[in-house]
Amino acid sequence: MAEPRQIDPNYKSARKNGKCYRGHPMTQKNTYVQPSGYTVCRRCKADREREAYRARCARRAREKANG
């Protein structure tokens, strides 16, 4: 299997410490492996998705209010 893509420059050093680059523990339970092989911290992924959802809702509310 191919090595996971590494976008963040701190990725390797963070993984050596057993944490994602935001400091969450990178355990088997907290790690999601995307179909491409890239590993993602589940907590960070949930945070990003939650923020995107809030932004979408706010945008839709503004659009509805403006007509």
PLY file of the C-alpha trace (Angstrom):
ply
format ascii 1.0
element vertex 67
property float x
property float y
property float z
element edge 66
property int vertex1
property int vertex2
end_header
0.00 0.00 0.00
1.24 3.49 -0.83
2.39 5.86 1.88
-0.33 8.37 2.92
-0.07 11.83 1.38
1.39 14.35 3.78
0.23 17.93 3.35
1.15 19.54 6.66
4.93 19.99 7.17
4.56 19.21 10.87
2.79 15.93 10.11
5.74 13.58 10.66
6.97 15.21 13.86
3.43 15.34 15.26
2.80 11.70 14.40
6.05 10.69 16.12
4.57 12.12 19.31
1.30 10.27 18.72
-0.68 13.48 18.13
-2.18 15.30 15.16
-0.79 18.73 14.34
-3.52 20.31 16.50
-2.57 18.15 19.48
-5.32 15.51 19.43
-4.17 11.96 20.18
-3.68 9.89 17.02
-4.99 6.57 18.23
-6.49 3.90 16.03
-9.94 4.90 17.28
-9.34 8.61 16.54
-7.78 8.12 13.08
-9.76 7.97 9.83
-8.01 6.57 6.76
-9.43 8.05 3.57
-9.77 5.83 0.48
-6.68 7.56 -0.95
-4.67 6.35 2.06
-4.38 9.77 3.72
-4.89 9.65 7.49
-7.05 12.25 9.21
-7.69 13.01 12.87
-11.39 12.31 13.40
-11.70 15.18 15.90
-10.20 17.71 13.47
-12.37 16.33 10.66
-15.51 16.72 12.79
-14.48 20.27 13.74
-13.97 21.23 10.06
-17.28 19.67 9.03
-19.14 21.41 11.86
-17.66 24.78 10.90
-18.54 24.23 7.22
-22.12 23.34 8.20
-22.48 26.50 10.28
-21.09 28.61 7.43
-23.54 27.03 4.95
-26.48 27.66 7.29
-25.44 31.28 7.83
-25.03 31.83 4.08
-28.46 30.32 3.35
-30.06 32.47 6.07
-28.49 35.62 4.56
-29.67 34.63 1.08
-33.19 33.98 2.36
-33.30 37.33 4.20
-32.07 39.23 1.14
-34.64 37.67 -1.13
0 1
1 2
2 3
3 4
4 5
5 6
6 7
7 8
8 9
9 10
10 11
11 12
12 13
13 14
14 15
15 16
16 17
17 18
18 19
19 20
20 21
21 22
22 23
23 24
24 25
25 26
26 27
27 28
28 29
29 30
30 31
31 32
32 33
33 34
34 35
35 36
36 37
37 38
38 39
39 40
40 41
41 42
42 43
43 44
44 45
45 46
46 47
47 48
48 49
49 50
50 51
51 52
52 53
53 54
54 55
55 56
56 57
57 58
58 59
59 60
60 61
61 62
62 63
63 64
64 65
65 66
